[in-house]
Amino acid sequence: MTAAAGRRAVRGATEADAEDAASLLRRFNAEYGDPAPSLLELTGRVAELLAEGATTVLLAGDGPDGLALLRFRTALWSPGLECYLAELYVVPERRGQGLGRALLDAAIDDARARGADTMDLGTSEADTLARGLYERSGFVNREHPPDGPLMYVYERNL
């Protein structure tokens, strides 16, 4: 798949696509053994987030076969928005066909169009394919910066 064809395969989700997005998100969590709410509950959450306007969901492929979920907020240190790439997922049978690259490129384009001047994300050390994609797209792993202190990412359930 060419880059242009891949970008054409990506579209912005609407509230009508919430169930498709929720289904992909549940499949993502199941693949990695992570818990997820019911399909009905997650569909409602996705629809609510889309309606609020601070979240964008991009879908790729006919299934759809992949998604990117972006969360936006006002930045403190710059006049632009901050964009958090909360999820990027392609179903296993469609990996290696350019959908992940197309989703990431479309996510970056969408974030820029909305006025974001930074995008951050998290992935595991073991996910070398995703890390390679992010690094080829210009993302820097802040845990091992070449010219700065070691950084850590923490999270806590509340």
C-alpha positions as CSV (number, residue, x, y, z in Angstrom):
1,M,0.0,0.0,0.0
2,T,1.4,3.4,-0.9
3,A,1.4,6.2,1.6
4,A,-1.2,8.1,-0.3
5,A,-3.5,5.0,-0.6
6,G,-3.0,4.4,3.1
7,R,-4.0,7.9,4.0
8,R,-7.2,7.5,1.8
9,A,-7.9,4.3,3.8
10,V,-8.1,6.4,7.0
11,R,-11.3,8.3,8.0
12,G,-12.5,10.3,11.0
13,A,-15.0,8.4,13.1
14,T,-18.4,9.9,14.0
15,E,-20.6,8.9,16.9
16,A,-22.2,6.4,14.6
17,D,-18.8,4.6,14.5
18,A,-18.6,4.3,18.2
19,E,-19.4,0.6,18.3
20,D,-16.8,-0.2,15.7
21,A,-14.1,1.8,17.6
22,A,-15.1,0.2,20.9
23,S,-14.9,-3.3,19.3
24,L,-11.4,-2.6,18.1
25,L,-10.4,-1.2,21.5
26,R,-11.7,-4.3,23.2
27,R,-9.8,-6.5,20.7
28,F,-6.7,-4.6,21.5
29,N,-7.0,-5.1,25.2
30,A,-7.9,-8.8,24.8
31,E,-4.8,-9.3,22.6
32,Y,-2.6,-8.1,25.4
33,G,-4.5,-9.6,28.3
34,D,-5.8,-6.2,29.6
35,P,-9.3,-5.8,31.1
36,A,-11.9,-3.7,29.2
37,P,-15.5,-2.7,29.9
38,S,-18.3,-4.4,28.1
39,L,-18.9,-3.5,24.4
40,L,-22.0,-1.6,25.3
41,E,-20.3,0.4,28.1
42,L,-17.2,1.2,25.9
43,T,-19.4,2.1,22.9
44,G,-21.2,4.7,25.2
45,R,-17.8,6.1,26.4
46,V,-16.5,6.4,22.9
47,A,-19.7,8.1,21.7
48,E,-19.5,10.5,24.6
49,L,-15.9,11.4,24.0
50,L,-16.5,12.1,20.4
51,A,-19.5,14.3,21.2
52,E,-17.5,16.3,23.7
53,G,-15.0,17.2,20.9
54,A,-11.7,16.8,22.8
55,T,-11.2,13.3,21.3
56,T,-10.6,12.2,17.8
57,V,-10.9,8.6,16.6
58,L,-9.5,7.7,13.2
59,L,-10.5,4.4,11.6
60,A,-8.6,2.5,8.9
61,G,-9.6,-0.3,6.5
62,D,-12.9,-1.7,5.6
63,G,-13.5,-3.7,8.8
64,P,-12.5,-1.3,10.1
65,D,-9.1,-2.9,10.7
66,G,-7.4,-0.3,12.8
67,L,-7.8,2.9,14.8
68,A,-6.0,5.8,16.4
69,L,-7.5,7.6,19.4
70,L,-6.3,11.1,20.1
71,R,-7.0,13.2,23.2
72,F,-6.5,17.0,23.1
73,R,-6.0,19.5,25.9
74,T,-4.8,23.1,26.3
75,A,-1.1,23.3,26.7
76,L,0.6,25.0,29.6
77,W,4.0,25.7,28.1
78,S,3.0,26.7,24.6
79,P,0.1,28.4,22.8
80,G,-0.9,25.2,21.0
81,L,-2.7,22.1,22.2
82,E,-1.2,19.0,23.5
83,C,-2.2,15.8,21.8
84,Y,-2.0,12.4,23.5
85,L,-2.1,9.4,21.1
86,A,-3.9,7.2,23.6
87,E,-4.3,4.2,21.3
88,L,-3.0,3.0,18.0
89,Y,-4.1,-0.5,16.9
90,V,-4.2,-2.6,13.8
91,V,-5.7,-6.1,13.9
92,P,-3.1,-8.8,13.6
93,E,-4.2,-10.0,10.2
94,R,-3.7,-6.5,8.6
95,R,-0.3,-5.7,10.2
96,G,2.6,-5.1,7.8
97,Q,0.3,-3.6,5.1
98,G,0.8,0.1,5.9
99,L,-2.3,0.7,8.0
100,G,-0.3,1.6,11.2
101,R,1.8,4.1,9.2
102,A,-1.3,5.5,7.6
103,L,-3.1,5.9,10.9
104,L,0.0,7.5,12.5
105,D,0.5,9.9,9.6
106,A,-3.2,10.8,9.7
107,A,-3.1,11.3,13.5
108,I,-0.1,13.7,13.1
109,D,-1.9,15.6,10.3
110,D,-5.1,15.8,12.4
111,A,-3.3,17.0,15.5
112,R,-1.5,19.7,13.5
113,A,-4.8,20.8,11.9
114,R,-6.4,21.1,15.3
115,G,-3.6,23.3,16.5
116,A,-1.5,20.9,18.5
117,D,2.2,21.5,18.7
118,T,3.2,18.4,20.6
119,M,2.1,14.7,20.5
120,D,3.0,12.2,23.1
121,L,2.3,8.5,23.6
122,G,3.3,5.4,25.6
123,T,4.2,2.0,24.5
124,S,5.9,-1.0,26.0
125,E,9.6,-1.9,25.7
126,A,8.6,-5.3,24.2
127,D,6.5,-3.7,21.4
128,T,9.5,-3.2,19.1
129,L,7.4,-2.9,15.9
130,A,5.4,0.0,17.4
131,R,8.6,1.6,18.8
132,G,10.2,1.4,15.4
133,L,7.2,3.0,13.7
134,Y,7.2,5.8,16.2
135,E,10.9,6.4,16.0
136,R,10.8,6.4,12.2
137,S,8.1,9.1,12.4
138,G,10.3,11.4,14.6
139,F,9.2,10.5,18.1
140,V,11.9,10.5,20.7
141,N,12.0,8.1,23.7
142,R,12.4,10.5,26.6
143,E,13.4,7.7,28.9
144,H,16.8,7.6,27.1
145,P,17.3,11.0,25.6
146,P,20.8,11.5,24.1
147,D,21.3,14.9,25.8
148,G,19.3,14.9,28.9
149,P,18.4,13.2,32.2
150,L,16.6,9.8,32.3
151,M,12.8,10.4,32.4
152,Y,10.2,8.1,33.9
153,V,6.5,7.7,33.1
154,Y,4.3,6.9,36.1
155,E,0.6,6.1,36.4
156,R,-1.8,5.2,39.2
157,N,-5.3,4.0,39.4
158,L,-7.5,6.3,41.4
